[in-house]
C-alpha cells in the first residue's frame, strides 16, 4: 500500500532517478517536537490505526524521527543519495513490520534498529562507484600526494539538518553534533568495518547504551564493547594531521563570512597569492569520485595554479554542506553563460582553510543550485 499518495523529488532529483516512491512527507509546517516528549504522546489508538493501514497515523508515529534517521543513514553510508534510499527502505520496513513492534523499546530505538540494519545490508551488497578519471579539458593535474580510499563520498545539505538533533544527546555521547556530520568525520567512518562503524555511531554519536546497541545488532554487550574499542582506536589513528588545530569560527559568524568572502574573491580573480595566504600549512584537498588527493600548501597551490593558468573565469555561488561553508563553482563559456563545474566544501581552522573537498556538479540540485547561470 502506498502510504504517501505521491512521489517526491529529493533535492531536485526527479523521482525516476532513484528507486521508488517516497513513503513519507512532512505533515503541514509543524516543526518536529523533541522525540522523548513525542513518544509520550503516542497512543495505542494511533499505533492500532497505523497497523490497520492508516498512512496518516504511520506518519504521525514516525515524523519526529525522519530527519535524524536520514542523517544516521548518511553517516553509515557516506552518500546522500544512498542515505535517502536507506531511509525509504527503513520506513517501508517499519510500515510492513509495525505489527512486530511490541513496545519493549521506544519507537525511536526500534526505528534505529531497522535503519542500522538496512544500512549494514546496503554496505554489504552495494557496488561502490568506481574511481573517475580526471576530465578537465586543457588541464593536466600535478602528481597527487596520494590516492584516496573513500571515493563514493557525497556532501550532505545543511537544509536537511534542522530537526535532526531534536533529541538531547544520549548519556554515552562523545562527539559534538557539528563534528559528527563533518566531512572529515564521515570520511573516517567509511574506513571502518561495517559493524564497527555501526557501533561507533550508535554509542559515541547517538549515545545509546551498550545493551541497547547489542539488541539492535543481535549481538552481545561484550561484542559491542570490543567493537567500540577497536573503532575508537581506528578513528583516532586516522585523525587528520593537525586535528588539534584551532577551532573554526562559528557558523554564520562575521569571522566565518569574512574568511569565506576572501576565498571567493581570490578564486574569482585567480589571485593565487591571496588564495594561498588563506591556507594552513597542512591544508588537504580531495575530489571524490576522483581519487586524487593533495596535502600541504605547496601541493594545493600547484594544483590551483594550473587551473588559474588555464584562463578559466570562475563564479562562486555560496551554499552550506555538512555544517560547513561551500560553493557551487561555475565557469564562464564564450557566449557568457556560466556552466557548473563542481561543488566545493571548505573546512576552516581559525582564520584559515585547512581542507577543500570538491564534488561533481551532479550534487548541485541537492543544494538548489542550477546547472548553469545566465
N, C-alpha and C positions, 0 to 999 in steps of 0.2 A: 504494500500500500504506500502511495506517495503521501508523506505527512506534511509536505511543504506546499504543494499545489502550484509550484513554479520552479523554474530553473534560475540559477544565479550565476552571474559573471563575477569571477574572483579577480579583483584588482584590474578590471578592464579586459580580462581574457574572455573570449566567447565560450559559452558552456560546452560547445562541441570540442574545444581543445583539451579539456580534461575529461575524467571518466564519468560522469553521471550527474544526477540531479543533486541540487543542494537539499539536504534533509532538514534544513534549519533556517530560520530568519529571525531577525530581531523583532520583538513584539513592540510596535509603536516606537516611541522615542525614550522610553523609560530606561534610565541607567540601571545596570545590574546592582543589586544590593549585595552586601557582604555575604559570602557563602554561608557562614555559620548561622547568621540570622535567617537566611533564606531556607536553610534545611529545616529550621524550627517551624517554618510555616507550611511545610509540605504535609498535606493531609492524606490520610488513607483514601479519601474520596478522589483526590487528584490522581494518585497512583492507580486506583481502580479504573478511572476513566481512560488513562493512558494505556493500561493493559487491554482495555476493551477496544482500542483502536482510535482514540481521540488524539489527533495530532496536536491540537492546541494544548491539551493537557501535557503531552510529552514535551512540548516547547516550554511550557511553564516550569516543568521539573528541571529541564537541562539548560535553559537560557543563562542562568547566572555563571555557568562554568565554561561556556563556549570559548571565550577569549583565552582563558588560562589554559584550556586544553589545546588550543591551537598553538600557543607558544610552547607548550610542553612537547608537542609533536615536532615542532621546528627544532628545538634543542636536540631531540633524539635523532633527527634525520638530516639537519643542516640545510634543508631545502624548503623554501616557502611553498613551492608547488606540491612537493611530496607531503608536506605537513597538512596542506588543505585536503589532499586525498585521504590521508590517515584520519583526519578529523571527521570527514564524511563517513568513512568506514566505521569509526568509533560510534557515531550517532546511529548508524544503521544497526550495528551490533547491539547497542543499548535498546533501541526500539524493538528489535526482534527478541531480545533476551530479558525484557523487563519482568517477565513472569518469574525469572530466576533471582530477582533482587529480593532478598529476604530481610533486608534491613539490619543485618548484624553489624555491618559497617555503614558509614554515612554514604549518601548518594554520591558525594564528591569522590570519596575513596573508591567506590565501585566504578565510577567513570574513569578515574585514573588507571585503575587496573586494566580496563578494556583498552584505553588509549595506549598504555605502555606496551601491552602485548601485541596490539596492532602494529606499533612501530617496530618492535622486535621482529615480527613476521616480515614487515616491509624490508628491513635491513637484511634479513636472510635471503629474501627472494629477489631483491632489486638488482638489476644490471645497471651499475652506475654509469653515468655519461663518460664516454671516452675523452681523453685529453684532446684539445683542439689545437690545430697548428696556428702559428702567427699569420694574420691575414690583413695587415695594414699595408696598402699599396705604397710603394716608394720608400718604405722604411724597413731597414734590416735591424732587428733588435740586437743589443750587445749580448755577450755571453752571460747567462744568468749566474747568480751566486749558487743557486741550486734549483732543483725541480721539486715542485710542491706535491704533497701526497693527497691533499683534500681538494680535488678539482671540481667536485659537484656542489660546492658551497654556493648558496644564494643569500641575498640580503633579505631582511625582514622589515617591512614598512612600519614606521612608528605609528601610523594611523590605526594599526591593528592592536596596539599595545594597551590603550585605555580599557579598563575593565579586566585586564589580565592579572592584575595583582590586588584584586579587591580583598582576597583572603589575607589576614595577618600572617606573617611568616611563622612557620612551624617551629617548635622548640629545638629542632635539630639543625636549623638553617645555618650555613656557614658562609654563603655568598650573598652579597647585596644584589638586589634585583637588577640594577643597572649593569653590574659586571656580568651577571648570569645570562644576559641577552647580547652581550658584546660579541663582535665577530671573532676576536681572539679566543674568547672562552668557548664559543660554539665550535670553532675550528679544533680546539684541543679535545673537545668531547668526541668529535668524529674519529679521532685516532685511537679511542678506547675500544676494546672488545664490547660487543653489544650489551651483554648483561652487566658488565662493569659500568658502562655508560648509564644504563637504566638505574642502577643502584645509586650512583653518584648524584644523578639529577633528583631522584625521589628523596634521598636522605639530605644532601647538602644544599640543594637549591630549594626544594619544596618543604623540607623539614618533617617528612613522615618518620615515624618511629621504625626501628629495625623490624619489629614484629609485623607492622603493617606492610612494610615492603616485602617481607618474606611471604606473606599471604598473597600479595599481588602477583608475585612471581612464582608461586607454588614451590617455594624453597624453604630453607630453614634460616633461623636467625643467625646461626653460626656462619652459614654460607654467605649471607648478606654482609655480615661484618667483615669477613675475609675479602670479599669482592670490593667492598668500600675502601679497605686499607690499600689494596693494590691500585685501585682507580685514583685515589688521592696521590699516591706516590708517582704515578704516571703523569698526572696533570701537573704536579709540581716540577717534575723533570722537564716538561715541555713548556714551562712558562717562558715567554719571550725574553730575550736579553733586555735588561733594564726594566724588568717588570715592577721593580720597586721605585720607578721614576715618579716625578711629581704628578699629582692627580690632574685630570683635565678640568678646565673651567666648567661651571655649572651650565647645564643645557639651557640655551636661550639667554644666557647672561651677556652683558655688554662685552666681556672679555672674549667669550666664545664667538660672538658675532663679529668682533673686530678681527680676530685671527682668521676666521673663515672668509671674510671680505678681502683681506690681504692676499689670501691664497687665490681667490677668484681673479683679482686684478692681475696678479703675477702671471697666472696661466693665460688669461685672455690677451695679455700684452706680450706674451712669450718672453717675459723677463726672467731669464734663468737665474741670475744673481739674486733677485728678490725672492724667487721660489726657494732656492737653496738656503737662504737665510732663515726660512721658516721651518726647516727640517732639523730634527735631532740627529746627532752623530750616528745613532744606530737605527735610523729610520728603515722601515721594511715595506717593500712593495710586492704585491701579488696580484694575479689577474685570472682567477678561475672563469671558465674551464681551461684556459691555457696554463700549463704547469710552471711557467717562468716566474721565478722569484728573485728579487734583488734586495740585498741587505747592505746598509751603510750609506751615508750621504753621497759619497763619490759614485757608487753604483747607480743609485736612483737619479742623481744629477746627469750621469751619462745617458741614461735611458730618456729622460725628459729633453735633453739637448738634441737628441736625434729627432724627436717629434717636432720640436720647435724649428729645427733646421729644414724640415720638410715644407715649411711655409704654409702650414695649416692654420687657418683662423678659427679659434675656438670661441664658443659662447657657453657659459656655465649657468645652469638653472638650479637653484637650491632645492634641497629635499632633506629628509631625515630617514635614517635606517639604523636598526639595532641600537637605538638611543644615541646615535652619533650623527654629526653633520655629514651631508652627502650632496652630490651634484649630478644632474644629468649633463653629459658632455655632448655638444653639438659642433659640427664643423661646417663652415660656410662653403657652399657649392658655387661654381661660376655664375649661376643665374641668381644668386642672392639667397636662395633657400638654404636653411641650415639643417643638416641631417644629423640625427642622433648617432653617435659612435660608441657610447658606453655610459656607464654609471659608476661613479667613484665614491667610496665611503672613506672618510677621514677618521683616524684615531688620534686624539690630542693628548699631549702631556704638558701640563703647564701652559706656556705660551708658544709651544712648538707642535709640529706634526710628527708623530712617531710611526705612523703607518698609513699607507694608502692601498685600498683594495679596489681593483677595477673589475666590473662585471660587464657582460654584454648588454647591448641595447634592448634585448628581449625582455629585460626586467622592468623597463620604464613604465609600462601600463599599470604595474602594481603601485606605482607612486603618482599616478595620474599625470604622467609626463607624456607628451606627444612624441611620435617618431620623427617629426620634422617641425621646424619653426618657419613661419612665413618671412 
